[in-house]
Every structure is written in C-alpha cells, then in structure tokens.
Amino acid sequence: MSTNPPTLADLVLRQVAARTGRRVRGLVVEVGPDRVVLRGTARSFHVKQLAQCGAHEVLPDARLENAIVVE
C-alpha cells in the first residue's frame, strides 16, 4: 500500500490552517512556478496575517500573494 507524498500546496494549507486555528473560510492555496497565492475569507486582518506567516514557514523564500478577503 503506497500513499502519495503531500504536495507543496497541501503542506502550506495544513500549516496555514494550524497557524490560524482554521479561521480562514474556504482556504485555497495555489502554488505556481513564480508565486504562492492564498485565497479565502477571514474575519480579521490578524487572521489574514497569521495565514501569511504560516505560508512563509513552509516556503520562506516564495513570492506570496495574500488574496484572503477580510469581512
């Protein structure tokens, strides 16, 4: 029985979810060749910033676009 290793997007998604306490609704992580994009909605800018920190913990040198919308 073999399982596939997690993708970079999966790793970032897990770290962001853990860092934010799963407070980003509809969280989507897109990993492209030139950037990482975070999408979803949060209730505060603090949660948005926590999501960004979580992504940088996994990919510290990546160009990051934080497109999380604060409601």
PQR file of N, CA, C, O and H, with PARSE charges and radii, in Angstrom:
ATOM      1  N   MET A   1       0.842  -1.175   0.000 -0.4000 1.5000
ATOM      2  CA  MET A   1       0.000   0.000   0.000 -0.0000 2.0000
ATOM      3  C   MET A   1       0.890   1.242   0.000  0.5500 1.7000
ATOM      4  O   MET A   1       1.662   1.456   0.934 -0.5500 1.4000
ATOM      5  N   SER A   2       0.781   2.042  -1.030 -0.4000 1.5000
ATOM      6  CA  SER A   2       1.593   3.256  -1.088 -0.0000 2.0000
ATOM      7  C   SER A   2       0.677   4.474  -1.089  0.5500 1.7000
ATOM      8  O   SER A   2      -0.414   4.465  -1.659 -0.5500 1.4000
ATOM      9  H   SER A   2       0.154   1.867  -1.789  0.4000 1.0000
ATOM     10  N   THR A   3       1.156   5.501  -0.441 -0.4000 1.5000
ATOM     11  CA  THR A   3       0.423   6.760  -0.450 -0.0000 2.0000
ATOM     12  C   THR A   3       1.310   7.812  -1.086  0.5500 1.7000
ATOM     13  O   THR A   3       2.534   7.767  -0.962 -0.5500 1.4000
ATOM     14  H   THR A   3       2.043   5.508   0.021  0.4000 1.0000
ATOM     15  N   ASN A   4       0.692   8.741  -1.755 -0.4000 1.5000
ATOM     16  CA  ASN A   4       1.447   9.813  -2.379 -0.0000 2.0000
ATOM     17  C   ASN A   4       1.886  10.818  -1.327  0.5500 1.7000
ATOM     18  O   ASN A   4       1.132  11.107  -0.398 -0.5500 1.4000
ATOM     19  H   ASN A   4      -0.302   8.777  -1.855  0.4000 1.0000
ATOM     20  N   PRO A   5       3.088  11.351  -1.456 -0.5600 1.5000
ATOM     21  CA  PRO A   5       3.512  12.384  -0.508  0.2800 2.0000
ATOM     22  C   PRO A   5       2.687  13.648  -0.707  0.5500 1.7000
ATOM     23  O   PRO A   5       2.190  13.900  -1.805 -0.5500 1.4000
ATOM     24  N   PRO A   6       2.540  14.442   0.345 -0.5600 1.5000
ATOM     25  CA  PRO A   6       1.752  15.674   0.200  0.2800 2.0000
ATOM     26  C   PRO A   6       2.429  16.645  -0.767  0.5500 1.7000
ATOM     27  O   PRO A   6       3.656  16.708  -0.847 -0.5500 1.4000
ATOM     28  N   THR A   7       1.625  17.385  -1.484 -0.4000 1.5000
ATOM     29  CA  THR A   7       2.147  18.407  -2.388 -0.0000 2.0000
ATOM     30  C   THR A   7       2.541  19.644  -1.568  0.5500 1.7000
ATOM     31  O   THR A   7       2.207  19.747  -0.388 -0.5500 1.4000
ATOM     32  H   THR A   7       0.628  17.334  -1.419  0.4000 1.0000
ATOM     33  N   LEU A   8       3.243  20.564  -2.198 -0.4000 1.5000
ATOM     34  CA  LEU A   8       3.578  21.825  -1.520 -0.0000 2.0000
ATOM     35  C   LEU A   8       2.314  22.566  -1.104  0.5500 1.7000
ATOM     36  O   LEU A   8       2.253  23.140  -0.017 -0.5500 1.4000
ATOM     37  H   LEU A   8       3.515  20.480  -3.156  0.4000 1.0000
ATOM     38  N   ALA A   9       1.314  22.551  -1.966 -0.4000 1.5000
ATOM     39  CA  ALA A   9       0.049  23.214  -1.630 -0.0000 2.0000
ATOM     40  C   ALA A   9      -0.576  22.581  -0.385  0.5500 1.7000
ATOM     41  O   ALA A   9      -1.104  23.291   0.470 -0.5500 1.4000
ATOM     42  H   ALA A   9       1.363  22.084  -2.849  0.4000 1.0000
ATOM     43  N   ASP A  10      -0.520  21.257  -0.279 -0.4000 1.5000
ATOM     44  CA  ASP A  10      -1.056  20.564   0.898 -0.0000 2.0000
ATOM     45  C   ASP A  10      -0.305  20.969   2.162  0.5500 1.7000
ATOM     46  O   ASP A  10      -0.913  21.220   3.203 -0.5500 1.4000
ATOM     47  H   ASP A  10      -0.091  20.680  -0.974  0.4000 1.0000
ATOM     48  N   LEU A  11       1.022  21.032   2.062 -0.4000 1.5000
ATOM     49  CA  LEU A  11       1.832  21.404   3.224 -0.0000 2.0000
ATOM     50  C   LEU A  11       1.524  22.826   3.680  0.5500 1.7000
ATOM     51  O   LEU A  11       1.390  23.087   4.876 -0.5500 1.4000
ATOM     52  H   LEU A  11       1.516  20.829   1.217  0.4000 1.0000
ATOM     53  N   VAL A  12       1.414  23.738   2.725 -0.4000 1.5000
ATOM     54  CA  VAL A  12       1.090  25.128   3.066 -0.0000 2.0000
ATOM     55  C   VAL A  12      -0.314  25.205   3.654  0.5500 1.7000
ATOM     56  O   VAL A  12      -0.531  25.889   4.654 -0.5500 1.4000
ATOM     57  H   VAL A  12       1.523  23.526   1.754  0.4000 1.0000
ATOM     58  N   LEU A  13      -1.261  24.513   3.046 -0.4000 1.5000
ATOM     59  CA  LEU A  13      -2.641  24.508   3.527 -0.0000 2.0000
ATOM     60  C   LEU A  13      -2.706  24.037   4.981  0.5500 1.7000
ATOM     61  O   LEU A  13      -3.372  24.657   5.810 -0.5500 1.4000
ATOM     62  H   LEU A  13      -1.085  23.957   2.233  0.4000 1.0000
ATOM     63  N   ARG A  14      -2.021  22.955   5.280 -0.4000 1.5000
ATOM     64  CA  ARG A  14      -2.027  22.417   6.659 -0.0000 2.0000
ATOM     65  C   ARG A  14      -1.414  23.400   7.642  0.5500 1.7000
ATOM     66  O   ARG A  14      -1.941  23.604   8.735 -0.5500 1.4000
ATOM     67  H   ARG A  14      -1.480  22.451   4.607  0.4000 1.0000
ATOM     68  N   GLN A  15      -0.294  24.012   7.251 -0.4000 1.5000
ATOM     69  CA  GLN A  15       0.379  24.941   8.157 -0.0000 2.0000
ATOM     70  C   GLN A  15      -0.454  26.200   8.378  0.5500 1.7000
ATOM     71  O   GLN A  15      -0.549  26.696   9.501 -0.5500 1.4000
ATOM     72  H   GLN A  15       0.134  23.846   6.362  0.4000 1.0000
ATOM     73  N   VAL A  16      -1.050  26.710   7.321 -0.4000 1.5000
ATOM     74  CA  VAL A  16      -1.895  27.902   7.452 -0.0000 2.0000
ATOM     75  C   VAL A  16      -3.107  27.584   8.327  0.5500 1.7000
ATOM     76  O   VAL A  16      -3.476  28.378   9.192 -0.5500 1.4000
ATOM     77  H   VAL A  16      -0.973  26.307   6.409  0.4000 1.0000
ATOM     78  N   ALA A  17      -3.720  26.433   8.104 -0.4000 1.5000
ATOM     79  CA  ALA A  17      -4.883  26.044   8.914 -0.0000 2.0000
ATOM     80  C   ALA A  17      -4.492  25.907  10.386  0.5500 1.7000
ATOM     81  O   ALA A  17      -5.235  26.333  11.270 -0.5500 1.4000
ATOM     82  H   ALA A  17      -3.420  25.788   7.401  0.4000 1.0000
ATOM     83  N   ALA A  18      -3.339  25.319  10.645 -0.4000 1.5000
ATOM     84  CA  ALA A  18      -2.881  25.158  12.026 -0.0000 2.0000
ATOM     85  C   ALA A  18      -2.555  26.518  12.652  0.5500 1.7000
ATOM     86  O   ALA A  18      -2.909  26.774  13.803 -0.5500 1.4000
ATOM     87  H   ALA A  18      -2.735  24.973   9.927  0.4000 1.0000
ATOM     88  N   ARG A  19      -1.892  27.373  11.905 -0.4000 1.5000
ATOM     89  CA  ARG A  19      -1.467  28.683  12.424 -0.0000 2.0000
ATOM     90  C   ARG A  19      -2.662  29.585  12.710  0.5500 1.7000
ATOM     91  O   ARG A  19      -2.622  30.387  13.643 -0.5500 1.4000
ATOM     92  H   ARG A  19      -1.604  27.165  10.970  0.4000 1.0000
ATOM     93  N   THR A  20      -3.719  29.462  11.920 -0.4000 1.5000
ATOM     94  CA  THR A  20      -4.887  30.341  12.073 -0.0000 2.0000
ATOM     95  C   THR A  20      -5.999  29.704  12.903  0.5500 1.7000
ATOM     96  O   THR A  20      -7.037  30.330  13.120 -0.5500 1.4000
ATOM     97  H   THR A  20      -3.752  28.811  11.162  0.4000 1.0000
ATOM     98  N   GLY A  21      -5.802  28.484  13.365 -0.4000 1.5000
ATOM     99  CA  GLY A  21      -6.881  27.812  14.086 -0.0000 2.0000
ATOM    100  C   GLY A  21      -8.065  27.541  13.184  0.5500 1.7000
ATOM    101  O   GLY A  21      -9.211  27.505  13.633 -0.5500 1.4000
ATOM    102  H   GLY A  21      -4.958  27.976  13.189  0.4000 1.0000
ATOM    103  N   ARG A  22      -7.777  27.350  11.909 -0.4000 1.5000
ATOM    104  CA  ARG A  22      -8.796  27.083  10.882 -0.0000 2.0000
ATOM    105  C   ARG A  22      -9.823  28.213  10.770  0.5500 1.7000
ATOM    106  O   ARG A  22     -10.997  27.974  10.487 -0.5500 1.4000
ATOM    107  H   ARG A  22      -6.847  27.379  11.544  0.4000 1.0000
ATOM    108  N   ARG A  23      -9.357  29.457  10.998 -0.4000 1.5000
ATOM    109  CA  ARG A  23     -10.257  30.615  10.950 -0.0000 2.0000
ATOM    110  C   ARG A  23     -10.320  31.284   9.586  0.5500 1.7000
ATOM    111  O   ARG A  23     -10.918  32.350   9.448 -0.5500 1.4000
ATOM    112  H   ARG A  23      -8.404  29.651  11.228  0.4000 1.0000
ATOM    113  N   VAL A  24      -9.711  30.672   8.578 -0.4000 1.5000
ATOM    114  CA  VAL A  24      -9.854  31.178   7.210 -0.0000 2.0000
ATOM    115  C   VAL A  24     -10.858  30.269   6.509  0.5500 1.7000
ATOM    116  O   VAL A  24     -10.594  29.084   6.302 -0.5500 1.4000
ATOM    117  H   VAL A  24      -9.224  29.805   8.691  0.4000 1.0000
ATOM    118  N   ARG A  25     -12.001  30.826   6.150 -0.4000 1.5000
ATOM    119  CA  ARG A  25     -13.044  30.040   5.481 -0.0000 2.0000
ATOM    120  C   ARG A  25     -12.722  29.906   4.000  0.5500 1.7000
ATOM    121  O   ARG A  25     -12.276  30.858   3.360 -0.5500 1.4000
ATOM    122  H   ARG A  25     -12.215  31.789   6.318  0.4000 1.0000
ATOM    123  N   GLY A  26     -12.953  28.719   3.468 -0.4000 1.5000
ATOM    124  CA  GLY A  26     -12.746  28.486   2.046 -0.0000 2.0000
ATOM    125  C   GLY A  26     -11.286  28.628   1.639  0.5500 1.7000
ATOM    126  O   GLY A  26     -10.995  29.071   0.528 -0.5500 1.4000
ATOM    127  H   GLY A  26     -13.315  27.946   3.988  0.4000 1.0000
ATOM    128  N   LEU A  27     -10.366  28.257   2.522 -0.4000 1.5000
ATOM    129  CA  LEU A  27      -8.941  28.429   2.256 -0.0000 2.0000
ATOM    130  C   LEU A  27      -8.504  27.600   1.056  0.5500 1.7000
ATOM    131  O   LEU A  27      -8.745  26.395   0.984 -0.5500 1.4000
ATOM    132  H   LEU A  27     -10.603  27.897   3.425  0.4000 1.0000
ATOM    133  N   VAL A  28      -7.852  28.283   0.117 -0.4000 1.5000
ATOM    134  CA  VAL A  28      -7.285  27.642  -1.070 -0.0000 2.0000
ATOM    135  C   VAL A  28      -5.851  28.139  -1.196  0.5500 1.7000
ATOM    136  O   VAL A  28      -5.580  29.331  -1.049 -0.5500 1.4000
ATOM    137  H   VAL A  28      -7.655  29.262   0.176  0.4000 1.0000
ATOM    138  N   VAL A  29      -4.939  27.213  -1.468 -0.4000 1.5000
ATOM    139  CA  VAL A  29      -3.539  27.562  -1.686 -0.0000 2.0000
ATOM    140  C   VAL A  29      -3.177  27.160  -3.101  0.5500 1.7000
ATOM    141  O   VAL A  29      -3.318  25.998  -3.483 -0.5500 1.4000
ATOM    142  H   VAL A  29      -5.159  26.244  -1.587  0.4000 1.0000
ATOM    143  N   GLU A  30      -2.709  28.124  -3.876 -0.4000 1.5000
ATOM    144  CA  GLU A  30      -2.271  27.862  -5.249 -0.0000 2.0000
ATOM    145  C   GLU A  30      -0.761  28.051  -5.295  0.5500 1.7000
ATOM    146  O   GLU A  30      -0.256  29.131  -4.988 -0.5500 1.4000
ATOM    147  H   GLU A  30      -2.594  29.067  -3.566  0.4000 1.0000
ATOM    148  N   VAL A  31      -0.042  26.999  -5.680 -0.4000 1.5000
ATOM    149  CA  VAL A  31       1.412  27.081  -5.795 -0.0000 2.0000
ATOM    150  C   VAL A  31       1.759  27.047  -7.267  0.5500 1.7000
ATOM    151  O   VAL A  31       1.558  26.037  -7.941 -0.5500 1.4000
ATOM    152  H   VAL A  31      -0.453  26.122  -5.930  0.4000 1.0000
ATOM    153  N   GLY A  32       2.281  28.152  -7.758 -0.4000 1.5000
ATOM    154  CA  GLY A  32       2.695  28.246  -9.150 -0.0000 2.0000
ATOM    155  C   GLY A  32       4.209  28.320  -9.243  0.5500 1.7000
ATOM    156  O   GLY A  32       4.898  28.306  -8.223 -0.5500 1.4000
ATOM    157  H   GLY A  32       2.445  28.972  -7.210  0.4000 1.0000
ATOM    158  N   PRO A  33       4.722  28.398 -10.442 -0.5600 1.5000
ATOM    159  CA  PRO A  33       6.173  28.442 -10.612  0.2800 2.0000
ATOM    160  C   PRO A  33       6.817  29.736 -10.102  0.5500 1.7000
ATOM    161  O   PRO A  33       8.000  29.753  -9.763 -0.5500 1.4000
ATOM    162  N   ASP A  34       6.027  30.824 -10.050 -0.4000 1.5000
ATOM    163  CA  ASP A  34       6.614  32.096  -9.644 -0.0000 2.0000
ATOM    164  C   ASP A  34       6.002  32.703  -8.388  0.5500 1.7000
ATOM    165  O   ASP A  34       6.480  33.736  -7.918 -0.5500 1.4000
ATOM    166  H   ASP A  34       5.066  30.810 -10.325  0.4000 1.0000
ATOM    167  N   ARG A  35       4.952  32.087  -7.829 -0.4000 1.5000
ATOM    168  CA  ARG A  35       4.331  32.639  -6.623 -0.0000 2.0000
ATOM    169  C   ARG A  35       3.394  31.644  -5.958  0.5500 1.7000
ATOM    170  O   ARG A  35       2.997  30.633  -6.539 -0.5500 1.4000
ATOM    171  H   ARG A  35       4.565  31.248  -8.211  0.4000 1.0000
ATOM    172  N   VAL A  36       3.060  31.971  -4.722 -0.4000 1.5000
ATOM    173  CA  VAL A  36       2.074  31.223  -3.942 -0.0000 2.0000
ATOM    174  C   VAL A  36       0.936  32.192  -3.652  0.5500 1.7000
ATOM    175  O   VAL A  36       1.172  33.325  -3.234 -0.5500 1.4000
ATOM    176  H   VAL A  36       3.383  32.792  -4.251  0.4000 1.0000
ATOM    177  N   VAL A  37      -0.302  31.743  -3.875 -0.4000 1.5000
ATOM    178  CA  VAL A  37      -1.467  32.602  -3.651 -0.0000 2.0000
ATOM    179  C   VAL A  37      -2.345  31.960  -2.579  0.5500 1.7000
ATOM    180  O   VAL A  37      -2.678  30.777  -2.650 -0.5500 1.4000
ATOM    181  H   VAL A  37      -0.494  30.823  -4.215  0.4000 1.0000
ATOM    182  N   LEU A  38      -2.710  32.771  -1.581 -0.4000 1.5000
ATOM    183  CA  LEU A  38      -3.658  32.343  -0.549 -0.0000 2.0000
ATOM    184  C   LEU A  38      -5.000  32.992  -0.841  0.5500 1.7000
ATOM    185  O   LEU A  38      -5.069  34.198  -1.077 -0.5500 1.4000
ATOM    186  H   LEU A  38      -2.439  33.731  -1.523  0.4000 1.0000
ATOM    187  N   ARG A  39      -6.062  32.203  -0.827 -0.4000 1.5000
ATOM    188  CA  ARG A  39      -7.410  32.724  -1.060 -0.0000 2.0000
ATOM    189  C   ARG A  39      -8.351  32.202   0.028  0.5500 1.7000
ATOM    190  O   ARG A  39      -8.145  31.118   0.574 -0.5500 1.4000
ATOM    191  H   ARG A  39      -6.006  31.223  -0.635  0.4000 1.0000
ATOM    192  N   GLY A  40      -9.353  32.965   0.324 -0.4000 1.5000
ATOM    193  CA  GLY A  40     -10.343  32.589   1.319 -0.0000 2.0000
ATOM    194  C   GLY A  40     -10.885  33.844   1.967  0.5500 1.7000
ATOM    195  O   GLY A  40     -10.664  34.949   1.471 -0.5500 1.4000
ATOM    196  H   GLY A  40      -9.520  33.846  -0.119  0.4000 1.0000
ATOM    197  N   THR A  41     -11.595  33.683   3.077 -0.4000 1.5000
ATOM    198  CA  THR A  41     -12.125  34.826   3.812 -0.0000 2.0000
ATOM    199  C   THR A  41     -11.799  34.672   5.290  0.5500 1.7000
ATOM    200  O   THR A  41     -11.774  33.566   5.830 -0.5500 1.4000
ATOM    201  H   THR A  41     -11.775  32.785   3.481  0.4000 1.0000
ATOM    202  N   ALA A  42     -11.550  35.810   5.927 -0.4000 1.5000
ATOM    203  CA  ALA A  42     -11.250  35.837   7.357 -0.0000 2.0000
ATOM    204  C   ALA A  42     -12.037  36.970   7.994  0.5500 1.7000
ATOM    205  O   ALA A  42     -12.496  37.884   7.309 -0.5500 1.4000
ATOM    206  H   ALA A  42     -11.570  36.708   5.487  0.4000 1.0000
ATOM    207  N   ARG A  43     -12.185  36.902   9.291 -0.4000 1.5000
ATOM    208  CA  ARG A  43     -12.949  37.934   9.987 -0.0000 2.0000
ATOM    209  C   ARG A  43     -12.084  39.069  10.486  0.5500 1.7000
ATOM    210  O   ARG A  43     -12.603  40.085  10.949 -0.5500 1.4000
ATOM    211  H   ARG A  43     -11.812  36.160   9.848  0.4000 1.0000
ATOM    212  N   SER A  44     -10.741  38.913  10.397 -0.4000 1.5000
ATOM    213  CA  SER A  44      -9.864  39.991  10.865 -0.0000 2.0000
ATOM    214  C   SER A  44      -8.564  40.007  10.073  0.5500 1.7000
ATOM    215  O   SER A  44      -8.164  39.013   9.467 -0.5500 1.4000
ATOM    216  H   SER A  44     -10.319  38.088  10.021  0.4000 1.0000
ATOM    217  N   PHE A  45      -7.918  41.172  10.099 -0.4000 1.5000
ATOM    218  CA  PHE A  45      -6.617  41.292   9.452 -0.0000 2.0000
ATOM    219  C   PHE A  45      -5.572  40.470  10.196  0.5500 1.7000
ATOM    220  O   PHE A  45      -4.600  40.011   9.595 -0.5500 1.4000
ATOM    221  H   PHE A  45      -8.243  41.979  10.591  0.4000 1.0000
ATOM    222  N   HIS A  46      -5.766  40.281  11.497 -0.4000 1.5000
ATOM    223  CA  HIS A  46      -4.840  39.463  12.276 -0.0000 2.0000
ATOM    224  C   HIS A  46      -4.805  38.027  11.747  0.5500 1.7000
ATOM    225  O   HIS A  46      -3.730  37.448  11.590 -0.5500 1.4000
ATOM    226  H   HIS A  46      -6.555  40.654  11.984  0.4000 1.0000
ATOM    227  N   VAL A  47      -5.955  37.468  11.480 -0.4000 1.5000
ATOM    228  CA  VAL A  47      -6.024  36.103  10.943 -0.0000 2.0000
ATOM    229  C   VAL A  47      -5.384  36.061   9.555  0.5500 1.7000
ATOM    230  O   VAL A  47      -4.682  35.106   9.221 -0.5500 1.4000
ATOM    231  H   VAL A  47      -6.828  37.939  11.607  0.4000 1.0000
ATOM    232  N   LYS A  48      -5.624  37.084   8.756 -0.4000 1.5000
ATOM    233  CA  LYS A  48      -5.006  37.161   7.428 -0.0000 2.0000
ATOM    234  C   LYS A  48      -3.482  37.151   7.553  0.5500 1.7000
ATOM    235  O   LYS A  48      -2.799  36.466   6.792 -0.5500 1.4000
ATOM    236  H   LYS A  48      -6.194  37.859   9.027  0.4000 1.0000
ATOM    237  N   GLN A  49      -2.953  37.912   8.513 -0.4000 1.5000
ATOM    238  CA  GLN A  49      -1.503  37.969   8.732 -0.0000 2.0000
ATOM    239  C   GLN A  49      -0.978  36.631   9.249  0.5500 1.7000
ATOM    240  O   GLN A  49       0.101  36.199   8.843 -0.5500 1.4000
ATOM    241  H   GLN A  49      -3.508  38.468   9.131  0.4000 1.0000
ATOM    242  N   LEU A  50      -1.714  35.974  10.129 -0.4000 1.5000
ATOM    243  CA  LEU A  50      -1.301  34.654  10.613 -0.0000 2.0000
ATOM    244  C   LEU A  50      -1.203  33.656   9.460  0.5500 1.7000
ATOM    245  O   LEU A  50      -0.296  32.825   9.427 -0.5500 1.4000
ATOM    246  H   LEU A  50      -2.590  36.325  10.458  0.4000 1.0000
ATOM    247  N   ALA A  51      -2.135  33.742   8.523 -0.4000 1.5000
ATOM    248  CA  ALA A  51      -2.112  32.865   7.357 -0.0000 2.0000
ATOM    249  C   ALA A  51      -0.844  33.097   6.543  0.5500 1.7000
ATOM    250  O   ALA A  51      -0.198  32.152   6.089 -0.5500 1.4000
ATOM    251  H   ALA A  51      -2.873  34.417   8.549  0.4000 1.0000
ATOM    252  N   GLN A  52      -0.506  34.343   6.370 -0.4000 1.5000
ATOM    253  CA  GLN A  52       0.702  34.681   5.613 -0.0000 2.0000
ATOM    254  C   GLN A  52       1.949  34.149   6.325  0.5500 1.7000
ATOM    255  O   GLN A  52       2.851  33.614   5.680 -0.5500 1.4000
ATOM    256  H   GLN A  52      -1.030  35.111   6.738  0.4000 1.0000
ATOM    257  N   CYS A  53       1.999  34.294   7.631 -0.4000 1.5000
ATOM    258  CA  CYS A  53       3.141  33.774   8.396 -0.0000 2.0000
ATOM    259  C   CYS A  53       3.235  32.257   8.271  0.5500 1.7000
ATOM    260  O   CYS A  53       4.330  31.710   8.139 -0.5500 1.4000
ATOM    261  H   CYS A  53       1.267  34.729   8.155  0.4000 1.0000
ATOM    262  N   GLY A  54       2.102  31.585   8.312 -0.4000 1.5000
ATOM    263  CA  GLY A  54       2.103  30.135   8.162 -0.0000 2.0000
ATOM    264  C   GLY A  54       2.640  29.689   6.819  0.5500 1.7000
ATOM    265  O   GLY A  54       3.394  28.720   6.735 -0.5500 1.4000
ATOM    266  H   GLY A  54       1.213  32.030   8.419  0.4000 1.0000
ATOM    267  N   ALA A  55       2.253  30.398   5.766 -0.4000 1.5000
ATOM    268  CA  ALA A  55       2.751  30.063   4.428 -0.0000 2.0000
ATOM    269  C   ALA A  55       4.256  30.284   4.339  0.5500 1.7000
ATOM    270  O   ALA A  55       4.969  29.482   3.737 -0.5500 1.4000
ATOM    271  H   ALA A  55       1.640  31.185   5.834  0.4000 1.0000
ATOM    272  N   HIS A  56       4.738  31.365   4.934 -0.4000 1.5000
ATOM    273  CA  HIS A  56       6.175  31.648   4.905 -0.0000 2.0000
ATOM    274  C   HIS A  56       6.977  30.647   5.733  0.5500 1.7000
ATOM    275  O   HIS A  56       8.161  30.443   5.465 -0.5500 1.4000
ATOM    276  H   HIS A  56       4.159  32.017   5.424  0.4000 1.0000
ATOM    277  N   GLU A  57       6.365  30.027   6.723 -0.4000 1.5000
ATOM    278  CA  GLU A  57       7.055  28.999   7.499 -0.0000 2.0000
ATOM    279  C   GLU A  57       7.382  27.790   6.630  0.5500 1.7000
ATOM    280  O   GLU A  57       8.420  27.155   6.810 -0.5500 1.4000
ATOM    281  H   GLU A  57       5.403  30.193   6.941  0.4000 1.0000
ATOM    282  N   VAL A  58       6.500  27.475   5.691 -0.4000 1.5000
ATOM    283  CA  VAL A  58       6.718  26.324   4.803 -0.0000 2.0000
ATOM    284  C   VAL A  58       7.602  26.703   3.626  0.5500 1.7000
ATOM    285  O   VAL A  58       8.500  25.950   3.250 -0.5500 1.4000
ATOM    286  H   VAL A  58       5.656  27.991   5.545  0.4000 1.0000
ATOM    287  N   LEU A  59       7.349  27.870   3.047 -0.4000 1.5000
ATOM    288  CA  LEU A  59       8.083  28.326   1.858 -0.0000 2.0000
ATOM    289  C   LEU A  59       8.654  29.724   2.126  0.5500 1.7000
ATOM    290  O   LEU A  59       8.111  30.716   1.639 -0.5500 1.4000
ATOM    291  H   LEU A  59       6.619  28.482   3.353  0.4000 1.0000
ATOM    292  N   PRO A  60       9.734  29.806   2.888 -0.5600 1.5000
ATOM    293  CA  PRO A  60      10.228  31.114   3.321  0.2800 2.0000
ATOM    294  C   PRO A  60      10.713  32.029   2.200  0.5500 1.7000
ATOM    295  O   PRO A  60      10.702  33.249   2.360 -0.5500 1.4000
ATOM    296  N   ASP A  61      11.133  31.473   1.083 -0.4000 1.5000
ATOM    297  CA  ASP A  61      11.668  32.302   0.006 -0.0000 2.0000
ATOM    298  C   ASP A  61      10.684  32.530  -1.136  0.5500 1.7000
ATOM    299  O   ASP A  61      11.030  33.142  -2.146 -0.5500 1.4000
ATOM    300  H   ASP A  61      11.142  30.482   0.953  0.4000 1.0000
ATOM    301  N   ALA A  62       9.467  32.041  -0.977 -0.4000 1.5000
ATOM    302  CA  ALA A  62       8.481  32.152  -2.054 -0.0000 2.0000
ATOM    303  C   ALA A  62       7.902  33.561  -2.118  0.5500 1.7000
ATOM    304  O   ALA A  62       7.765  34.244  -1.103 -0.5500 1.4000
ATOM    305  H   ALA A  62       9.185  31.544  -0.156  0.4000 1.0000
ATOM    306  N   ARG A  63       7.571  33.970  -3.317 -0.4000 1.5000
ATOM    307  CA  ARG A  63       6.818  35.221  -3.518 -0.0000 2.0000
ATOM    308  C   ARG A  63       5.367  34.900  -3.163  0.5500 1.7000
ATOM    309  O   ARG A  63       4.772  33.997  -3.750 -0.5500 1.4000
ATOM    310  H   ARG A  63       7.681  33.415  -4.142  0.4000 1.0000
ATOM    311  N   LEU A  64       4.804  35.623  -2.220 -0.4000 1.5000
ATOM    312  CA  LEU A  64       3.488  35.295  -1.691 -0.0000 2.0000
ATOM    313  C   LEU A  64       2.492  36.399  -2.005  0.5500 1.7000
ATOM    314  O   LEU A  64       2.764  37.582  -1.798 -0.5500 1.4000
ATOM    315  H   LEU A  64       5.288  36.357  -1.743  0.4000 1.0000
ATOM    316  N   GLU A  65       1.334  35.992  -2.508 -0.4000 1.5000
ATOM    317  CA  GLU A  65       0.216  36.919  -2.707 -0.0000 2.0000
ATOM    318  C   GLU A  65      -0.881  36.511  -1.737  0.5500 1.7000
ATOM    319  O   GLU A  65      -1.436  35.418  -1.844 -0.5500 1.4000
ATOM    320  H   GLU A  65       1.113  35.031  -2.676  0.4000 1.0000
ATOM    321  N   ASN A  66      -1.188  37.379  -0.804 -0.4000 1.5000
ATOM    322  CA  ASN A  66      -2.214  37.086   0.190 -0.0000 2.0000
ATOM    323  C   ASN A  66      -3.524  37.729  -0.293  0.5500 1.7000
ATOM    324  O   ASN A  66      -3.769  38.915  -0.070 -0.5500 1.4000
ATOM    325  H   ASN A  66      -0.737  38.267  -0.718  0.4000 1.0000
ATOM    326  N   ALA A  67      -4.351  36.922  -0.955 -0.4000 1.5000
ATOM    327  CA  ALA A  67      -5.619  37.404  -1.502 -0.0000 2.0000
ATOM    328  C   ALA A  67      -6.786  37.034  -0.594  0.5500 1.7000
ATOM    329  O   ALA A  67      -7.931  36.981  -1.043 -0.5500 1.4000
ATOM    330  H   ALA A  67      -4.152  35.959  -1.136  0.4000 1.0000
ATOM    331  N   ILE A  68      -6.499  36.778   0.686 -0.4000 1.5000
ATOM    332  CA  ILE A  68      -7.569  36.487   1.644 -0.0000 2.0000
ATOM    333  C   ILE A  68      -8.355  37.774   1.872  0.5500 1.7000
ATOM    334  O   ILE A  68      -7.773  38.831   2.115 -0.5500 1.4000
ATOM    335  H   ILE A  68      -5.569  36.821   1.051  0.4000 1.0000
ATOM    336  N   VAL A  69      -9.673  37.679   1.792 -0.4000 1.5000
ATOM    337  CA  VAL A  69     -10.562  38.825   1.954 -0.0000 2.0000
ATOM    338  C   VAL A  69     -10.986  38.901   3.424  0.5500 1.7000
ATOM    339  O   VAL A  69     -11.406  37.906   4.015 -0.5500 1.4000
ATOM    340  H   VAL A  69     -10.146  36.820   1.595  0.4000 1.0000
ATOM    341  N   VAL A  70     -10.870  40.084   3.992 -0.4000 1.5000
ATOM    342  CA  VAL A  70     -11.313  40.305   5.370 -0.0000 2.0000
ATOM    343  C   VAL A  70     -12.726  40.862   5.335  0.5500 1.7000
ATOM    344  O   VAL A  70     -12.986  41.893   4.716 -0.5500 1.4000
ATOM    345  H   VAL A  70     -10.529  40.892   3.512  0.4000 1.0000
ATOM    346  N   GLU A  71     -13.624  40.174   6.002 -0.4000 1.5000
ATOM    347  CA  GLU A  71     -15.041  40.593   6.020 -0.0000 2.0000
ATOM    348  C   GLU A  71     -15.350  41.372   7.274  0.5500 1.7000
ATOM    349  O   GLU A  71     -16.486  41.806   7.467 -0.5500 1.4000
ATOM    350  H   GLU A  71     -13.412  39.337   6.505  0.4000 1.0000
TER
END
